[in-house]
């Protein structure tokens, strides 16, 4: 299977090679011929089509196409009488099946201009009608092949034929919509095309697609247990069922259960083709409005674009186009005009100020100049604002450093002021979310690290003036990142036993402060403000 995919990808290579024009012309000749052709016959057919290639070059191109798998060849030795008759130049070439597919894809999709055709709502109506007919006839009983009569098989055939027509038209319309909606520089004609496309489809087609897709999806949900039987019945009713069973041919659409599953995906209310098309309509509206606003603003006489377009049209005048251009841009410092002056003593390249005078038409004098001239305004001086921001930032940083120093100097369980307690709480929350390594888990926040030591008994605390944090079975130790806690903090924990921490996250409880006389290891009778795993 992998080799088949690789071969199919290799065949497409002739479309992107530097000699693609030669390859495409040769493939056109081979694909349009019903018989195998020799090198000389291919060269003659190319010459008749207006492409003149030497026979040796044609043979080289055919060899390359043969390596890519786009053509196949045979050597007719049944009538060979000489050695020269079995040389490659006498081989007969034809396009391989993969080469024919690639060439037709190029001619039908890549080479032509994609034009949006009308979406056939009649096809959608047929699809919905056939699906509801099948659902009404088959949905009441258990799946049984004996219930599938000729009318049901005719409905299956018409159903997939109408779906192919609808899908092809919808894909083409979607491609045209994307090509127009993704552009901002549309001219007036293309913007009107986009506007008409959106208005027509948004008011009629999109609504029909939404309602029809909902009805088709409901009918397919009823028919889902019948998918296998419907596919088998379509194959049994085919005139080529023996070849399909032998694997020589593939069944037409509707002859596989996957075709029915694909039909369900096509009509899905959230991700189906109709739903995606409606969503693209909505997303194309801002692009249409942007182009309309741009064209509306450019239609006025005061816009730069309208003046540039008027100048471009005026410059196209063969008699006085050069004079109009010089008069329009001659007063700008970025454009220096040079020309031969009428007076001999002025030199061949005078400056624009000292050059010959050009009469400016009335339109350019009245509407050709608008807006301020000269140097632009100097940027606003925000030195003072930057100094105030830097001062406030330094003040906050100094306060944070003082809070960290207070936390590091305190012993476990000692009360901290509000700023220090909040800095310690941030590091404590980071440690509570961290994974445990043995009896310890460590987290860092704002230049402060916290290590929670699991003891299995007792309750560690973080005390603030108005609140405190209770840590059942754990004791918090605060220190610098990458360093050990202070000797005083370790001494306060001397004799405490530790055990491995089995929990994924540490549990903490934030309560109002109850005073220094409340034991840390006794549960509080106050209502908790926050409780749970961090």
C-alpha positions as CSV (number, residue, x, y, z in Angstrom):
1,X,0.0,0.0,0.0
2,X,2.8,2.4,0.8
3,X,4.4,1.7,-2.6
4,X,1.2,2.6,-4.3
5,X,0.9,5.9,-2.5
6,X,4.5,6.7,-3.3
7,X,4.0,5.9,-7.0
8,X,0.8,8.1,-7.1
9,X,2.8,11.0,-5.5
10,X,5.6,10.5,-8.0
11,X,3.3,10.8,-11.0
12,X,2.2,14.3,-9.9
13,X,5.9,15.4,-10.1
14,X,5.7,16.2,-13.8
15,X,3.4,19.1,-13.1
16,X,5.9,21.0,-11.0
17,X,9.2,20.3,-13.0
18,X,10.8,23.2,-14.9
19,X,9.9,21.4,-18.2
20,X,6.3,21.0,-17.1
21,X,5.0,22.6,-20.4
22,X,6.6,19.8,-22.4
23,X,5.4,17.1,-20.2
24,X,1.8,18.4,-20.2
25,X,1.7,18.7,-24.0
26,X,3.0,15.1,-24.3
27,X,0.5,13.8,-21.8
28,X,-2.3,15.6,-23.7
29,X,-1.3,13.7,-26.8
30,X,-1.1,10.3,-25.0
31,X,-4.3,10.9,-23.0
32,X,-6.3,11.8,-26.1
33,X,-5.1,8.8,-28.2
34,X,-6.9,5.5,-28.2
35,X,-3.8,3.6,-29.5
36,X,-0.2,3.4,-28.3
37,X,2.1,5.9,-30.0
38,X,5.7,5.8,-31.0
39,X,8.2,8.6,-30.4
40,X,7.8,9.8,-34.0
41,X,4.0,9.8,-33.8
42,X,4.1,11.8,-30.5
43,X,6.4,14.3,-32.1
44,X,4.1,14.6,-35.1
45,X,1.0,15.1,-33.0
46,X,2.8,17.8,-30.9
47,X,3.8,19.6,-34.1
48,X,0.2,19.5,-35.3
49,X,-0.9,21.1,-32.0
50,X,1.7,23.9,-32.4
51,X,4.4,22.5,-30.0
52,X,7.6,21.7,-31.9
53,X,9.9,19.4,-30.1
54,X,12.8,17.4,-31.5
55,X,12.2,13.6,-31.6
56,X,15.3,13.0,-29.3
57,X,13.9,15.5,-26.8
58,X,10.5,13.8,-27.0
59,X,12.2,10.5,-26.3
60,X,14.0,12.0,-23.3
61,X,10.7,13.4,-21.9
62,X,8.9,10.1,-22.4
63,X,11.7,8.3,-20.5
64,X,11.3,10.7,-17.6
65,X,7.5,10.2,-17.6
66,X,8.1,6.5,-17.7
67,X,10.3,6.7,-14.6
68,X,7.6,8.8,-12.8
69,X,4.9,6.3,-13.7
70,X,2.9,8.6,-15.8
71,X,3.3,6.5,-19.0
72,X,3.8,2.9,-19.8
73,X,5.4,1.4,-22.9
74,X,5.6,-1.9,-24.8
75,X,8.0,-3.2,-27.4
76,X,6.2,-4.8,-30.3
77,X,8.6,-7.7,-31.3
78,X,6.1,-9.8,-33.2
79,X,7.2,-8.3,-36.5
80,X,10.8,-7.3,-35.7
81,X,13.3,-8.2,-38.4
82,X,16.2,-6.0,-37.4
83,X,17.9,-5.0,-34.1
84,X,16.9,-1.3,-34.8
85,X,13.2,-2.3,-34.6
86,X,13.5,-3.1,-30.9
87,X,15.3,0.1,-29.9
88,X,13.5,2.6,-27.5
89,X,12.6,5.0,-30.3
90,X,10.4,2.3,-31.7
91,X,8.6,1.6,-28.4
92,X,4.9,2.4,-28.2
93,X,3.8,4.6,-25.3
94,X,0.5,5.2,-23.7
95,X,-0.6,7.1,-20.6
96,X,-0.8,5.0,-17.4
97,X,-4.1,5.0,-15.3
98,X,-2.4,7.2,-12.7
99,X,-1.1,9.5,-15.4
100,X,-4.6,9.9,-17.0
101,X,-6.0,10.8,-13.6
102,X,-3.3,13.5,-13.0
103,X,-3.7,14.9,-16.5
104,X,-7.4,15.2,-16.2
105,X,-7.1,16.7,-12.8
106,X,-4.8,19.3,-14.2
107,X,-7.0,20.2,-17.1
108,X,-10.3,20.2,-15.2
109,X,-9.1,21.8,-11.9
110,X,-5.7,23.5,-12.1
111,X,-5.6,24.8,-15.7
112,X,-9.1,26.2,-15.9
113,X,-10.6,29.2,-14.2
114,X,-12.9,28.2,-11.3
115,X,-16.3,29.7,-11.8
116,X,-19.0,29.6,-9.2
117,X,-22.2,28.0,-10.5
118,X,-25.6,28.1,-8.9
119,X,-26.1,25.8,-6.0
120,X,-28.9,23.4,-7.0
121,X,-31.4,23.6,-4.3
122,X,-33.5,21.2,-6.3
123,X,-30.8,18.5,-5.7
124,X,-31.0,19.2,-2.0
125,X,-34.8,18.8,-2.1
126,X,-34.4,15.5,-3.9
127,X,-31.9,14.2,-1.3
128,X,-34.1,15.1,1.6
129,X,-37.2,13.6,-0.1
130,X,-35.4,10.3,-0.9
131,X,-33.9,10.1,2.6
132,X,-37.3,10.7,4.3
133,X,-38.9,8.2,1.9
134,X,-36.4,5.5,2.9
135,X,-36.6,6.4,6.6
136,X,-40.5,6.1,6.5
137,X,-40.4,2.8,4.6
138,X,-37.5,1.1,6.5
139,X,-37.3,2.8,9.9
140,X,-40.3,1.0,11.5
141,X,-39.0,-2.5,11.3
142,X,-35.8,-4.5,12.0
143,X,-33.1,-4.4,9.3
144,X,-34.0,-7.1,6.7
145,X,-32.9,-7.3,3.1
146,X,-36.3,-8.5,2.0
147,X,-37.8,-5.1,2.7
148,X,-35.5,-3.5,0.0
149,X,-37.6,-3.3,-3.2
150,X,-36.9,-1.7,-6.5
151,X,-38.3,1.7,-5.4
152,X,-35.8,1.8,-2.5
153,X,-32.9,1.0,-4.8
154,X,-34.0,3.7,-7.3
155,X,-34.1,6.2,-4.4
156,X,-30.5,5.2,-3.3
157,X,-29.2,5.7,-6.9
158,X,-31.0,9.1,-7.3
159,X,-29.9,10.1,-3.8
160,X,-26.2,9.9,-4.4
161,X,-26.4,11.3,-7.9
162,X,-28.1,14.4,-6.5
163,X,-25.6,14.6,-3.7
164,X,-22.7,14.6,-6.2
165,X,-24.3,17.5,-8.1
166,X,-24.9,19.5,-4.8
167,X,-21.5,18.8,-3.4
168,X,-19.6,19.9,-6.6
169,X,-21.6,23.1,-6.8
170,X,-21.2,23.9,-3.1
171,X,-17.4,23.3,-3.2
172,X,-17.1,25.6,-6.3
173,X,-19.2,28.3,-4.6
174,X,-17.1,28.0,-1.4
175,X,-13.9,28.4,-3.3
176,X,-15.2,31.5,-5.1
177,X,-16.3,32.9,-1.8
178,X,-12.9,32.3,-0.1
179,X,-11.1,33.9,-3.1
180,X,-13.2,37.0,-2.8
181,X,-13.6,37.3,1.0
182,X,-9.9,37.0,1.8
183,X,-8.9,40.0,-0.3
184,X,-9.0,43.6,0.9
185,X,-8.0,45.2,-2.4
186,X,-11.1,44.3,-4.4
187,X,-12.2,46.8,-7.1
188,X,-15.7,47.9,-7.4
189,X,-16.8,45.1,-9.7
190,X,-15.4,42.3,-7.6
191,X,-16.8,43.9,-4.4
192,X,-20.2,44.0,-6.0
193,X,-19.8,40.3,-6.9
194,X,-18.9,39.5,-3.3
195,X,-21.8,41.6,-2.1
196,X,-24.3,39.8,-4.4
197,X,-22.9,36.4,-3.5
198,X,-23.3,37.0,0.2
199,X,-26.7,38.6,-0.1
200,X,-28.2,36.0,-2.3
201,X,-26.8,33.0,-0.4
202,X,-27.3,34.5,3.1
203,X,-31.0,35.2,2.4
204,X,-32.0,32.0,0.6
205,X,-29.3,29.3,0.0
206,X,-27.8,29.2,3.5
207,X,-31.3,29.0,5.1
208,X,-32.3,26.2,2.7
209,X,-29.0,24.3,3.4
210,X,-29.4,24.6,7.2
211,X,-33.0,23.3,7.2
212,X,-32.4,20.7,4.5
213,X,-29.3,19.4,6.4
214,X,-31.2,19.1,9.6
215,X,-34.0,17.0,7.9
216,X,-31.4,14.8,6.1
217,X,-29.4,14.2,9.3
218,X,-32.6,13.2,11.1
219,X,-33.5,10.7,8.3
220,X,-29.9,9.3,8.2
221,X,-30.0,8.7,12.0
222,X,-33.1,6.5,11.4
223,X,-31.5,4.7,8.5
224,X,-28.1,4.0,10.3
225,X,-28.9,0.4,11.1
226,X,-29.7,-0.2,7.4
227,X,-26.4,1.2,6.0
228,X,-24.8,-2.3,5.4
229,X,-27.9,-3.8,3.8
230,X,-28.5,-0.7,1.6
231,X,-24.9,-0.9,0.4
232,X,-25.1,-4.6,-0.3
233,X,-28.4,-4.2,-2.1
234,X,-26.9,-1.5,-4.3
235,X,-24.1,-3.8,-5.3
236,X,-26.4,-6.8,-5.9
237,X,-28.6,-4.6,-8.2
238,X,-25.5,-3.5,-10.3
239,X,-24.9,-5.1,-13.7
240,X,-21.2,-5.4,-12.8
241,X,-21.7,-7.1,-9.4
242,X,-19.5,-10.0,-10.4
243,X,-16.6,-7.7,-11.3
244,X,-17.2,-5.8,-8.1
245,X,-17.1,-9.0,-6.0
246,X,-13.9,-10.0,-7.8
247,X,-12.3,-6.7,-7.0
248,X,-11.8,-5.6,-10.6
249,X,-14.2,-2.7,-10.2
250,X,-15.2,-0.4,-7.4
251,X,-18.9,-0.1,-6.5
252,X,-20.6,3.2,-7.4
253,X,-21.5,5.6,-4.6
254,X,-23.9,4.0,-2.2
255,X,-22.4,0.5,-2.7
256,X,-20.3,0.8,0.5
257,X,-21.2,1.5,4.1
258,X,-18.5,4.1,4.1
259,X,-20.5,6.1,1.5
260,X,-23.4,6.3,3.9
261,X,-21.2,7.3,6.8
262,X,-19.7,10.0,4.6
263,X,-23.2,11.2,3.9
264,X,-23.9,11.5,7.6
265,X,-20.7,13.6,8.0
266,X,-21.6,15.8,5.1
267,X,-25.0,16.7,6.7
268,X,-23.7,17.0,10.3
269,X,-25.2,20.1,11.9
270,X,-21.9,21.3,13.4
271,X,-19.1,20.1,11.2
272,X,-20.8,19.2,7.9
273,X,-20.2,20.9,4.5
274,X,-23.4,22.9,4.7
275,X,-22.6,24.1,8.2
276,X,-19.0,25.1,7.1
277,X,-20.4,27.0,4.2
278,X,-22.8,29.0,6.4
279,X,-19.9,29.8,8.7
280,X,-17.8,31.0,5.8
281,X,-20.7,33.3,4.8
282,X,-20.7,34.9,8.2
283,X,-16.9,35.3,8.3
284,X,-17.0,36.9,4.8
285,X,-19.2,39.7,5.9
286,X,-16.4,41.8,7.7
287,X,-14.3,41.5,4.5
288,X,-17.1,42.8,2.4
289,X,-17.8,45.7,4.7
290,X,-14.1,46.6,4.8
291,X,-14.0,46.7,1.0
292,X,-17.2,48.7,0.8
293,X,-15.9,51.3,3.4
294,X,-12.6,51.5,1.5
295,X,-14.4,52.1,-1.9
296,X,-16.8,54.5,-0.3
297,X,-14.0,56.6,1.2
298,X,-11.9,56.5,-2.0
299,X,-14.9,57.8,-4.0
300,X,-14.6,61.3,-2.4
301,X,-12.5,64.0,-3.8
302,X,-10.4,64.5,-0.6
303,X,-8.8,61.0,-0.4
304,X,-5.3,60.3,-1.4
305,X,-6.3,57.3,-3.5
306,X,-8.9,59.2,-5.5
307,X,-6.4,62.0,-6.2
308,X,-3.8,59.4,-7.2
309,X,-6.3,57.7,-9.6
310,X,-7.3,61.0,-11.1
311,X,-3.6,61.9,-11.6
312,X,-3.0,58.5,-13.3
313,X,-5.9,59.0,-15.7
314,X,-4.8,62.5,-16.5
315,X,-1.2,61.4,-17.1
316,X,-2.4,59.0,-19.8
317,X,-3.2,62.0,-22.0
318,X,-0.5,61.7,-24.7
319,X,-0.3,65.5,-25.4
320,X,0.1,67.0,-22.0
321,X,0.6,64.0,-19.7
322,X,4.2,64.8,-18.8
323,X,3.3,68.4,-18.0
324,X,0.4,67.3,-15.7
325,X,2.7,64.9,-13.8
326,X,5.4,67.5,-13.3
327,X,2.9,70.1,-12.2
328,X,1.3,67.7,-9.7
329,X,4.4,66.5,-8.0
330,X,6.9,69.3,-8.7
331,X,6.2,71.1,-5.4
332,X,7.2,68.1,-3.2
333,X,10.7,67.9,-1.7
334,X,10.8,64.1,-2.3
335,X,10.5,64.5,-6.1
336,X,13.2,66.5,-8.0
337,X,12.2,67.2,-11.6
338,X,14.8,67.7,-14.3
339,X,14.4,68.8,-17.8
340,X,15.9,70.9,-20.5
341,X,15.1,74.6,-20.0
342,X,14.1,77.0,-22.7
343,X,16.9,79.4,-21.9
344,X,20.4,78.3,-22.8
345,X,22.2,79.9,-19.9
346,X,20.3,77.9,-17.2
347,X,22.2,74.6,-17.8
348,X,20.8,71.2,-18.8
349,X,19.8,70.0,-15.3
350,X,18.4,73.0,-13.3
351,X,16.8,72.5,-9.9
352,X,13.0,72.3,-9.6
353,X,13.0,75.8,-8.1
354,X,15.0,77.3,-10.8
355,X,13.6,75.3,-13.7
356,X,11.0,76.4,-16.3
357,X,7.5,77.3,-15.1
358,X,4.6,75.1,-15.9
359,X,1.0,76.3,-15.8
360,X,-1.0,74.3,-13.4
361,X,-4.6,73.4,-14.4
362,X,-7.5,74.7,-12.4
363,X,-8.5,71.2,-11.0
364,X,-5.0,70.6,-9.6
365,X,-4.9,74.1,-8.1
366,X,-8.2,73.7,-6.3
367,X,-8.2,70.0,-5.4
368,X,-4.7,68.9,-5.9
369,X,-3.4,70.1,-2.6
370,X,-5.0,69.3,0.7
371,X,-3.7,68.4,4.1
372,X,-0.7,69.8,6.0
373,X,2.7,70.2,4.4
374,X,6.2,70.3,5.8
375,X,7.7,68.4,8.7
376,X,5.4,66.4,10.9
377,X,4.8,67.1,14.6
378,X,7.5,66.1,17.1
379,X,6.7,63.1,19.3
380,X,5.2,63.8,22.7
381,X,7.7,64.2,25.5
382,X,6.9,61.4,28.0
383,X,10.1,61.6,30.0
384,X,8.3,62.5,33.2
385,X,5.7,59.7,32.8
386,X,8.5,57.2,32.3
387,X,10.3,58.5,35.4
388,X,7.1,58.1,37.4
389,X,6.5,54.5,36.2
390,X,10.1,53.6,37.0
391,X,9.8,55.1,40.4
392,X,6.6,53.2,41.2
393,X,8.2,50.0,39.9
394,X,11.3,50.5,42.1
395,X,9.0,51.3,45.1
396,X,7.1,48.0,44.6
397,X,10.3,46.0,44.2
398,X,11.7,47.5,47.4
399,X,8.5,46.6,49.3
400,X,8.7,43.1,48.0
401,X,12.3,42.7,49.0
402,X,11.4,43.9,52.6
403,X,8.6,41.3,52.7
404,X,10.9,38.5,51.6
405,X,13.4,39.5,54.2
406,X,10.7,39.4,56.9
407,X,9.5,35.9,55.8
408,X,13.1,34.5,55.8
409,X,13.8,35.9,59.2
410,X,10.6,34.5,60.8
411,X,10.4,31.1,62.5
412,X,7.8,28.5,61.4
413,X,4.3,29.5,62.7
414,X,5.4,33.1,63.6
415,X,2.9,35.8,62.7
416,X,3.9,38.0,59.7
417,X,2.7,41.4,58.5
418,X,0.2,41.6,55.6
419,X,2.7,42.1,52.8
420,X,5.1,39.4,54.0
421,X,2.2,37.0,54.6
422,X,0.9,37.5,51.0
423,X,4.4,36.9,49.6
424,X,4.7,33.7,51.7
425,X,1.2,32.6,50.6
426,X,2.2,32.8,46.9
427,X,5.2,30.6,47.5
428,X,3.1,28.2,49.7
429,X,0.4,27.8,46.9
430,X,3.1,27.0,44.4
431,X,4.6,24.3,46.7
432,X,1.1,22.9,47.4
433,X,0.6,22.4,43.6
434,X,4.0,20.8,43.1
435,X,4.7,17.1,43.0
436,X,6.1,15.5,46.1
437,X,9.7,14.0,46.3
438,X,9.8,11.8,49.4
439,X,8.5,13.8,52.3
440,X,9.0,17.2,50.7
441,X,7.5,19.3,47.9
442,X,8.9,22.7,46.9
443,X,7.5,25.6,44.9
444,X,8.9,29.1,44.0
445,X,7.1,32.4,43.5
446,X,8.6,35.9,43.3
447,X,12.1,35.0,44.4
448,X,10.9,33.1,47.5
449,X,10.8,29.3,47.8
450,X,8.6,27.2,50.1
451,X,9.2,23.6,51.1
452,X,6.3,21.6,52.7
453,X,7.6,18.9,55.0
454,X,5.2,16.0,55.5
455,X,5.0,14.9,59.2
456,X,1.7,13.0,59.1
457,X,0.6,14.7,62.4
458,X,0.1,18.1,63.7
459,X,-0.9,21.2,61.7
460,X,1.5,23.8,60.2
461,X,0.4,27.4,60.0
462,X,1.0,30.6,58.1
463,X,-0.2,33.5,60.2
464,X,-1.2,37.0,59.0
465,X,-2.8,39.8,61.1
466,X,-6.4,38.9,59.9
467,X,-6.2,35.4,58.5
468,X,-4.1,32.3,58.7
469,X,-3.5,29.1,56.6
470,X,-3.7,25.7,58.2
471,X,-1.7,22.8,56.7
472,X,-2.8,19.5,58.3
473,X,0.2,17.1,58.6
474,X,2.7,19.5,57.0
475,X,5.0,22.2,58.1
476,X,6.1,25.1,55.7
477,X,9.7,26.2,55.6
478,X,10.6,29.3,53.6
479,X,14.0,29.9,52.0
480,X,15.8,31.3,49.0
481,X,15.5,29.3,45.7
482,X,18.2,26.8,45.5
483,X,19.3,27.2,49.2
484,X,18.5,25.4,52.4
485,X,16.2,27.0,55.1
486,X,17.9,29.0,57.8
487,X,19.5,27.3,60.8
488,X,16.9,28.8,63.1
489,X,14.1,27.3,61.1
490,X,15.7,23.9,61.0
491,X,16.4,24.1,64.8
492,X,12.7,24.8,65.4
493,X,11.9,21.5,63.7
494,X,14.5,19.4,65.6
495,X,13.1,16.1,66.7
496,X,10.2,16.2,64.2
497,X,9.7,12.9,62.3
498,X,8.9,13.0,58.6
499,X,7.2,10.4,56.3
500,X,6.8,10.2,52.5
501,X,4.0,12.4,51.1
502,X,1.5,10.1,49.3
503,X,-0.8,12.9,48.1
504,X,-0.8,14.4,44.6
505,X,-1.5,17.9,46.0
506,X,-1.2,19.4,49.4
507,X,-4.5,20.3,51.3
508,X,-4.7,23.7,53.0
509,X,-7.4,25.7,54.7
510,X,-7.6,29.5,54.9
511,X,-9.5,30.8,58.0
512,X,-9.9,34.1,59.8
513,X,-7.3,34.6,62.4
514,X,-8.4,33.3,65.9
515,X,-5.6,34.7,68.0
516,X,-2.3,33.3,69.3
517,X,-3.9,31.1,72.0
518,X,-5.6,28.7,69.6
519,X,-3.5,25.5,69.3
520,X,-2.3,24.8,65.8
521,X,-3.2,21.1,65.9
522,X,-6.8,21.6,67.0
523,X,-9.5,22.1,64.3
524,X,-11.0,25.5,64.2
525,X,-14.8,26.0,64.9
526,X,-15.0,29.0,62.6
527,X,-16.4,28.8,59.1
528,X,-13.6,28.3,56.5
529,X,-13.1,30.9,53.8
530,X,-11.4,28.5,51.5
531,X,-10.8,24.8,51.8
532,X,-9.6,22.1,49.5
533,X,-6.6,20.9,47.5
534,X,-4.6,23.7,46.0
